[in-house]
Amino acid sequence: MPLTSSPEKPQPLRTVVAALKDWVERTNAIWVEGQLIEIRRRAGASLHFLRLRDTLAEVSVTISASTAVLDAAGPLTEGTVVAAWVRPTLWPKSGSLTFECRDIRPSGEGRLLAHLEQRKRALQAEGLFDPARKRRLPFLPRVIGLVTAEGSAAERDVVENIRRRWPAAVLRIEHALVQGEKAALQVADALRALDRDEQVDVIIVARGGGSLEDLLPFSDEGLVRAVFAARTPVVSAIGHESDTPILDLVADLRASTPTDAAKRVVPDAEAERAGLEQARQRLRQAIAGRLEREARWLADVRSRPVLRDPGASVEIARERVTDATGRLRRAAAAAVRGEQAWLEHTLARVRALSPRATLQRGYTILTRDDGSTVTSVTQLEPDDTIVARLLDGEVAAAVIDIEPHDPEEEES
């Protein structure tokens, strides 16, 4: 029943809010479409809040969803268009209108993005995007393989830029559809054909920009696995900078545009020529600097006295030898003279002490006839035979008389 009220008898706020809640919650649940502009997932909470906005009008509402509902929806990101099964409700404490979400699913392009995200995660779990398996491109490939649509702007951009940067480059082009149901299969077949050619050192898969649906073939699982299995490095040049099909993730190199791919696979001839000229100039400068240093070193060596006059050192050595020889001779002569003086002195002393010198002074050596020396009169008896040894001979005599003397008395 309708509530009655007047200034004198107003209705309590709780009554009005309760009535509104009862009226709002009589509405059945309904599927609505909108764009997620805010996702507030609270850690550890069972209820989360999202902000949903109309895709055309400036109309937005808050919806609440449980953890189970959000997990069942798969990965949701802000900006995704979704279809949500909601039931309006009123929060009594704040009187705010909100919508209880019982199911939420990506809608349209959002559904497509969610499907691609699931495929991306599955392939990533298998290791197809592992950076460790990506190969480096050759500096200058022998043959460049190109997979693109016949007569397309992408083909023209790649070919013209490669010719401009490296005129001698060799290309092998395999044409294929790059849009539609058969595009992924044709691109994969063209890729395998180029991969079998041992002369092809790098393969470019190129296509211009387009909508998400237009670029779907380059997220095909079969094509992605063909790129992963290729022995030849693959460059992905699909769409523009903002476009990221799964092929970009599995390729060995992602180029933002077909023109960028051409710049990545071949060097710039003019830049390389300029670099080579700079290297030659640096090499010439290095050689000239080395020669100049060696010339200075050689001049320094040649300026040394030993090289200016090689005989000078010999002359100096000769003078040193002559001086040393003179000192040696003088030292030897002095040594000889010293030894000679010592010898003469010693000889004089020996001669002074020898019996012959005594005999020369008139003394005589007496011996018995048996040859024993007579030093005292006590050794003789009268009639003994004695021998007197003189300087020039010997005299034999007989002892007639013996007269002893006191040596002390003679000394005194």
C-alpha positions in Angstrom: 0.0 0.0 0.0 1.2 3.5 -0.7 2.7 5.3 2.3 1.0 8.4 3.6 2.8 11.3 5.1 2.5 15.0 6.1 4.8 17.6 7.8 3.0 16.7 11.0 3.3 13.0 10.5 6.4 12.1 8.4 7.3 8.5 7.7 10.5 7.2 9.4 13.4 6.9 7.0 13.8 3.2 7.8 10.3 2.6 6.7 10.8 4.4 3.4 14.0 2.6 2.7 12.5 -0.7 3.6 9.6 0.0 1.2 11.9 1.0 -1.5 14.0 -2.2 -1.0 10.9 -4.3 -1.1 9.8 -2.6 -4.3 13.2 -2.8 -6.0 13.9 -6.4 -5.2 10.6 -7.4 -6.8 12.4 -6.8 -10.1 13.5 -10.0 -11.8 17.2 -10.7 -12.6 18.1 -9.6 -16.1 21.1 -9.8 -18.5 22.7 -6.4 -19.2 25.6 -5.4 -21.4 28.2 -2.8 -20.4 31.9 -2.0 -20.2 33.9 -2.7 -17.1 35.5 0.6 -16.0 36.7 -0.4 -12.5 37.4 -3.8 -10.8 37.9 -3.8 -7.1 38.9 -7.2 -5.9 39.5 -7.3 -2.2 42.1 -9.8 -0.9 40.6 -12.3 1.4 37.0 -11.1 0.9 34.2 -13.1 -0.5 32.4 -10.2 -2.2 33.9 -7.8 -4.7 32.7 -4.6 -6.5 32.8 -3.6 -10.1 31.8 -0.5 -12.0 29.8 -1.1 -15.2 29.1 1.6 -17.7 26.8 1.7 -20.7 28.7 1.3 -24.0 27.0 4.5 -25.5 25.4 6.6 -22.8 26.9 8.2 -19.7 25.2 5.7 -17.4 27.1 3.6 -14.8 26.2 1.4 -11.9 28.0 -0.5 -9.2 27.6 -4.3 -9.2 28.7 -6.8 -6.6 30.0 -10.3 -7.4 31.3 -13.2 -5.4 34.8 -14.7 -5.8 33.2 -17.8 -7.4 31.4 -15.7 -10.0 34.5 -13.7 -11.0 36.7 -16.8 -11.1 34.2 -18.6 -13.3 34.3 -15.6 -15.8 38.0 -16.0 -16.4 40.4 -13.2 -16.6 38.6 -9.8 -16.7 40.3 -6.5 -17.3 39.1 -3.0 -17.2 37.7 -1.9 -20.6 36.3 -5.3 -21.3 32.7 -5.4 -22.6 30.7 -8.0 -20.6 27.2 -9.4 -20.3 26.2 -9.6 -16.6 23.2 -11.3 -15.1 22.2 -8.9 -12.4 19.4 -8.3 -9.9 18.9 -4.8 -8.4 19.0 -4.4 -4.6 19.1 -1.6 -2.1 21.5 -1.4 0.8 19.4 -0.3 3.8 22.3 1.3 5.7 23.3 3.7 2.9 20.1 3.7 0.8 22.3 3.1 -2.3 21.1 1.2 -5.3 23.4 -1.6 -6.4 23.2 -4.7 -8.6 24.0 -8.2 -7.4 25.8 -10.1 -10.2 25.1 -13.8 -10.4 26.9 -14.5 -13.7 29.3 -12.5 -15.8 30.7 -13.3 -19.3 32.8 -11.4 -21.7 30.6 -10.1 -24.6 31.4 -9.5 -28.2 35.1 -8.4 -28.6 35.5 -9.0 -24.9 34.5 -12.6 -25.2 37.0 -13.0 -28.1 39.8 -11.4 -26.0 39.0 -13.7 -23.1 39.2 -16.7 -25.4 42.5 -15.5 -26.8 43.8 -14.9 -23.3 43.0 -18.5 -22.3 44.7 -19.8 -25.4 47.7 -17.6 -24.7 48.0 -18.9 -21.1 47.8 -22.5 -22.2 50.6 -22.0 -24.8 52.7 -20.1 -22.4 52.4 -23.0 -19.9 53.8 -25.3 -22.6 56.9 -23.0 -22.9 56.1 -21.7 -26.4 56.9 -18.1 -25.4 60.1 -18.9 -23.4 62.6 -16.1 -24.1 65.4 -18.7 -23.8 64.4 -20.5 -27.0 64.3 -17.3 -29.2 67.1 -17.2 -31.7 69.1 -14.2 -32.8 68.7 -13.1 -36.4 71.7 -13.4 -38.8 73.6 -10.2 -39.4 73.2 -10.6 -43.2 70.9 -13.4 -44.3 71.6 -15.2 -47.6 67.9 -15.4 -48.5 65.1 -13.6 -46.8 61.7 -15.4 -46.8 58.5 -13.4 -46.8 55.0 -14.6 -46.2 52.3 -12.0 -47.0 49.3 -11.2 -49.2 50.0 -10.8 -52.9 50.1 -7.1 -53.9 49.6 -5.9 -50.4 50.9 -2.7 -48.8 52.8 -4.9 -46.3 54.6 -6.7 -49.2 55.5 -3.4 -50.8 56.8 -1.9 -47.5 59.0 -4.9 -46.7 60.4 -5.3 -50.2 61.0 -1.6 -50.8 62.7 -1.0 -47.4 64.9 -4.1 -47.8 66.0 -3.0 -51.3 66.6 0.5 -50.0 68.7 -0.6 -47.1 70.6 -3.5 -48.8 70.2 -3.6 -52.6 71.9 -6.9 -52.9 69.5 -8.7 -50.6 67.8 -11.8 -52.0 64.1 -12.4 -51.2 61.9 -15.5 -51.7 58.2 -14.5 -51.3 55.4 -17.0 -50.6 51.9 -15.4 -51.0 49.0 -16.4 -48.7 45.7 -15.2 -47.5 46.1 -13.0 -44.4 42.4 -12.7 -43.5 39.5 -15.2 -43.3 39.0 -18.8 -42.4 41.8 -20.2 -44.6 44.4 -17.6 -43.8 46.0 -19.4 -40.9 46.4 -22.7 -42.9 47.8 -20.9 -45.9 50.3 -18.9 -43.9 51.4 -22.0 -42.0 52.0 -23.9 -45.3 53.9 -20.9 -46.8 56.0 -20.8 -43.6 56.9 -24.5 -43.8 57.8 -24.2 -47.5 60.3 -21.4 -46.7 61.6 -23.3 -43.7 62.5 -26.3 -45.8 64.7 -24.1 -48.0 68.2 -24.3 -46.5 69.2 -21.0 -48.2 66.6 -19.1 -46.3 68.1 -17.7 -43.1 65.1 -15.6 -41.8 61.4 -15.6 -42.4 59.1 -12.5 -42.2 55.4 -12.9 -41.7 53.8 -9.6 -42.6 50.4 -8.0 -42.7 49.0 -4.5 -42.3 46.8 -3.4 -39.4 43.2 -4.3 -38.9 40.5 -5.1 -36.4 40.8 -7.8 -33.8 38.7 -10.1 -36.0 40.9 -9.4 -39.0 44.0 -10.4 -37.1 42.5 -13.6 -35.6 44.3 -16.0 -38.1 47.6 -14.9 -36.5 46.5 -16.1 -33.1 45.5 -19.5 -34.6 47.0 -22.4 -32.5 48.1 -24.3 -35.6 50.0 -21.4 -37.0 51.6 -20.6 -33.7 52.8 -24.2 -33.3 54.2 -24.1 -36.9 56.2 -21.0 -36.0 57.5 -22.7 -32.8 58.6 -25.8 -34.8 60.4 -23.8 -37.5 64.2 -24.2 -37.6 64.5 -20.8 -39.2 64.2 -17.6 -37.1 60.8 -16.0 -37.7 60.0 -12.3 -37.5 56.4 -11.3 -36.8 55.2 -8.0 -38.4 51.5 -8.1 -37.9 49.4 -4.9 -37.7 50.6 -1.8 -35.9 52.3 -1.2 -32.6 49.1 -1.6 -30.6 48.2 -5.0 -32.2 49.5 -8.1 -30.4 48.4 -11.4 -31.9 49.8 -14.6 -30.3 52.1 -15.0 -33.3 54.1 -12.0 -31.8 54.8 -13.9 -28.6 56.0 -17.1 -30.2 58.1 -15.5 -33.0 61.8 -15.0 -32.5 61.4 -11.3 -33.0 58.4 -9.0 -33.0 58.5 -6.0 -35.4 56.0 -3.2 -34.8 55.2 -2.8 -38.5 56.3 -4.4 -41.8 58.6 -1.5 -42.3 60.2 -2.1 -39.0 60.7 -5.8 -39.9 62.7 -4.8 -43.0 64.9 -2.7 -40.8 65.5 -5.5 -38.4 66.5 -8.3 -40.9 69.1 -6.4 -43.0 71.6 -3.7 -42.1 71.6 -0.3 -43.7 74.3 -0.4 -46.4 75.0 3.4 -46.1 75.3 3.1 -42.4 77.6 0.1 -42.7 79.7 1.8 -45.3 80.0 4.9 -43.1 80.9 2.6 -40.2 83.4 0.8 -42.3 85.0 4.1 -43.3 85.1 5.2 -39.7 86.7 1.9 -38.8 89.3 2.4 -41.5 90.0 5.9 -40.4 90.5 4.7 -36.8 92.7 1.9 -38.0 94.8 4.4 -40.1 95.1 6.7 -37.1 96.0 3.8 -34.9 98.7 2.6 -37.3 100.0 6.1 -37.8 100.1 6.6 -34.0 101.9 3.3 -33.6 104.5 4.1 -36.3 105.0 7.6 -34.7 105.6 6.0 -31.3 108.0 3.4 -32.7 109.9 6.1 -34.7 110.3 8.2 -31.5 111.5 5.1 -29.7 114.0 4.3 -32.5 115.3 7.9 -32.5 115.7 7.8 -28.8 117.6 4.5 -29.0 119.8 5.9 -31.9 120.6 9.0 -29.8 122.2 6.9 -27.1 126.1 7.2 -26.9 126.6 3.5 -27.5 124.8 3.7 -30.8 126.2 7.1 -31.9 129.8 5.8 -31.4 129.9 2.0 -30.9 133.7 2.1 -30.6 133.5 4.5 -27.6 132.4 1.7 -25.3 135.3 -0.5 -26.5 137.8 2.3 -25.9 136.4 2.8 -22.4 136.7 -0.9 -21.8 140.2 -0.9 -23.2 141.2 2.0 -20.8 139.7 0.1 -17.9 141.6 -3.1 -18.8 144.8 -1.1 -19.2 144.3 0.6 -15.8 143.4 -2.7 -14.2 146.5 -4.3 -15.8 148.8 -1.6 -14.5 147.4 -1.8 -11.0 147.8 -5.6 -11.1 151.4 -5.3 -12.2 152.2 -2.7 -9.6 150.5 -4.8 -7.0 152.4 -7.9 -8.1 155.7 -6.1 -8.1 155.1 -4.7 -4.7 154.1 -8.2 -3.5 157.3 -9.7 -5.0 159.5 -6.9 -3.4 157.8 -7.5 0.0 158.3 -11.2 -0.3 161.9 -10.8 -1.4 162.7 -8.5 1.5 161.1 -10.9 3.9 163.1 -13.7 2.3 166.4 -11.8 2.6 165.7 -10.9 6.2 164.8 -14.5 7.0 167.9 -15.8 5.2 170.0 -13.4 7.2 168.6 -14.6 10.4 169.1 -18.2 9.4 172.6 -17.5 8.4 173.3 -15.7 11.6 172.1 -18.7 13.5 173.9 -21.4 11.4 177.0 -23.2 12.7 179.0 -22.2 9.7 178.7 -18.5 10.6 180.0 -19.4 14.1 182.9 -21.3 12.6 183.7 -18.3 10.4 184.2 -16.2 13.5 186.9 -18.6 14.8 185.0 -21.0 16.9 185.4 -24.8 16.8 183.0 -27.6 17.3 184.4 -30.5 19.4 183.2 -34.0 19.1 184.3 -37.3 20.4 185.5 -39.9 18.0 182.1 -41.4 18.1 180.6 -38.2 16.8 178.9 -36.9 20.0 179.3 -33.2 20.7 181.5 -32.2 23.6 179.9 -29.4 25.6 181.7 -29.9 29.0 185.1 -30.9 30.2 183.4 -33.5 32.3 182.7 -35.5 29.2 186.5 -36.0 28.6 189.3 -37.9 30.2 193.0 -37.6 29.6 194.1 -39.4 26.5 190.7 -39.3 25.0 190.6 -38.6 21.3 188.7 -35.5 20.2 187.9 -34.0 16.8 187.9 -30.3 16.2 185.7 -29.1 13.4 187.0 -25.9 11.8 185.6 -23.9 8.9 187.8 -25.6 6.4 188.3 -29.0 7.9 188.7 -31.2 10.9 191.6 -31.8 13.4 192.0 -35.0 15.5 193.8 -34.5 18.8 194.4 -36.3 22.1 193.5 -34.9 25.4 196.6 -34.2 27.5 195.2 -32.3 30.5 191.8 -31.1 31.7 191.4 -27.9 33.7 187.8 -27.2 34.7 186.6 -23.5 35.2 183.6 -22.0 37.0 181.4 -20.3 34.4 180.0 -17.8 36.9 183.5 -16.6 37.7 184.3 -16.1 34.0 181.2 -14.1 33.4 182.0 -11.9 36.4 
